[in-house]
Amino acid sequence: LLQHCMTGKCANAATEYLHLAKDDAQLFFTGAARCSEVAMKLESICQECDLSIGLFWEDRYGACRLAGGVLRDLGDVKLGAFLAASSVCSFEPLSGIPGRALANGTDWISDVQSLDMTSFPRLGPATVAGLHTGFAVAVPGGVAEFLSKQILGEDSKEQLCSRIAEVFGSCPFGAQQDSL
């Protein structure tokens, strides 16, 4: 099923993931203390806000590259395959959810399954994993992206993006700030 929905590097990474046993929610996050801190923040937001997956995209030379991610349900191999497919992607500013958040401060897509592969290159693995709403917030050092198996309404956008900014210690672009 996964191979029919994906092509190229995404399909290979997702298929490889399905053959690996993963027993740690903090996928890709190993070593540095900073990575552990980011993983804990992603995991906390996923739990608190009932989100399926949290990804951290580092801003490297003006492009977003995946530094790591956490899954809410470790037994969901389709989510793991989406995470693996994401690991071979990078996003320039204004490209994909992470790239648009990097350029604009935030990005919100109510249902990624309503897009095409050009607008959402990870559409195949997202569809297989049952993911719908995707959104991201620019945070210090990169972009925090989250996806949900539910379609979240626009009324959730401000609250979720503000919460992510609060946890990561940033202010989403366009958010009102008190003047001194």
Secondary structure, 3 states (H helix, E strand, C coil): CHHHHCCHHHHHHHHHHHCCCCCCCEECCCCCHHHHHHHHHHHHHHHHHCCCEEEEEEEECCEEEEEEEEECCCCCHHHHHHHHHHCCCEECCCCHHHHHHHHHCEEEECCHHHCCCCCCCCHHHHHHHCCCCEEEEEECCEEEEEECCCCCCHHHHHHHHHHHHHHHCCCCCCCCCCCC
